[in-house]
Amino acid sequence: MKETTIHALLQLLALIANVSEGKISSKAEKIIRDILKRVVRTEKLNDYLNEFRSLVLKNHKINIRKE
């Protein structure tokens, strides 16, 4: 998958992420991780997951901390 497509996917997922009480649920994070595993190389997975977290922070103006 092209890098620009992956970034667009991350932006979309960050916009629709279920954020409650200032955090992303462990279940939601697992779903995002599973989606990324299907479309990115393993060595880039954590980079993209961190990008997702940053986008959620930016879009929802919250502190990101897992349950």
ABEGO torsion letter per residue (X at the ends): XBAAAAAAAAAAAAAABBBBGGBBBAAAAAAAAAAAAAABBAAAAAAAAAAAAAAAAAAAGBBBBBX
